[in-house]
Amino acid sequence: MYLADLLLVVAILMNFLALGAREMRVCIRAAALQGAVLSILPLLVHRDPGVNALLMAAGAAAMKGILIPTLLQKAMRDVHVAHEVEPYVGFVPSLFLAGIGTALAILFADRLPLAPEHVGSLIVPASLATLFSGFLLMTTRRKAIMQVVGYLLLENGVYVFGLLLIEAMSFLVEVGVLLDLLVAIFIMGIVLNHIRREFSSLDTEQLAGLRE
Amino acid sequence: MGNAALHLFVVLAAAPFLLGVIGRTKAAFAGRSGPSLLQPYHDLVRLFRKGSVLSRTTTGIFLAGPALAFAAPVAASLLVPFGGSGAPVSFTGDLVLFAYLFALSRFFTAAAALDTGSAFEGMGAAREVSFACLAEPTLFFGLLAVARITGALSLSTMLAHPLSSGWLRSGASIVLVVAAWFVVLLAENSRIPFDDPNTHLELTMIHEVMVLDHAGPSFGLVLWGAAVKLFVTGAVLVRIVMPFGSQSPWLSALVFLGGMVLLAVLIGIVESVMARIRLVGVPQLLVTACLLSAFGLLLLVRSAP
């Protein structure tokens, strides 16, 4: 259990990194590392992980840690966007918000009526904090790629929450989540391309105004 | 009494040596042979043999700056245990005194800078105090976390044996606190990503600009005080990372001094591989460090029985 909590701490730190980094590449890597770290978690939380769980973990790690970040970096190269993040809300305020969100997540998680084996573990707070950071990233960044990174964080939060159910129905939940994720990333990739073709930039600000 | 005298002697004599190690590391990275390890001592001797000039606009406060910049870190060093033995002075709650001794020296350094009436130095003073505002919560969150782990409220007992078992129980928190404190150490001692200790003539510098008007012995005191400050803040960090103590006082002293040299090498490496960050980026880095230590404390508060 101790090791699992340590990995969750790493995941929460990656939230801060993704929110505080000035370069998009760093944000993508933070999301990738977070996904990879979290996909090992089921092996540590599950009481007796079998071959199934092992394959799941390997698949999730490969997808979140390698495949999706590679796709994103390729998208970054293809559409020639600048490397800066360009936030609506500055870096220091976003970090403050994330810190407050994490503190509230920890306070709130202690009040939830959890199953006795989950009381005191970091699973619920880490999940809520990651969800919140994902939301923050999606809503306060100008570039469409950063919004995809925010979505990845959000999904990681959902994944952590799913760990609570791992004893009951691990395989179904995780495969469903992974498929959803991949499809969503594909759709976002297509949308990104369309935005660029239409506006020759990935700045979502331009989508808000009507054309004359 | 003998213990305290030895303690003071180690602080005063070994502190400039750390600067020498840092300089040597940076030289090695740059491919130079670099100044001798004893160069900081030569610099201090040279400064103390010089005369000094006082501007007519200055008052007594101008001289109080260097005096406090030297005396406060030395006083703070008495609260920190080096090696296996306890600190010469320790009482419950001395960690607050430890933090505010540095604040006192900062106040007088800034006041002395303002006393010269130079706008340039006033700017440096403004920067120094505004960054200190951001560094102080980090220090206190970390102190609270360590106090919580060890259940002690004086530096002497906090940084002793109980900490080794704390590493096993709450290693994550300690790692977070250590990382945050290392950032604060670099900021407080005006090392590179925050400030470049080598420059004296740039608009972006923070600490060095405040002491531009000091010359000769008073500048020597400022430099020596800065070295002692680096030694003392580094000593706290080294004691947290290596809270060992053995039966033989010589062995534990050796381990401690080895840790200090390692820390100096680490600072030298950081200074060699990083550039100074832009002034607007400094608050962001300090806030991140503050979040790290606050998060470390939060984990502890939660995992308590």
HADDOCK unambig.tbl for C-alpha pairs under 7 A between the chains (distance, minus, plus):
assign (segid A and resid 6 and name CA) (segid B and resid 172 and name CA) 6.49 0.50 0.50
assign (segid A and resid 92 and name CA) (segid B and resid 284 and name CA) 5.46 0.50 0.50
assign (segid A and resid 99 and name CA) (segid B and resid 291 and name CA) 6.39 0.50 0.50
assign (segid A and resid 120 and name CA) (segid B and resid 303 and name CA) 6.81 0.50 0.50
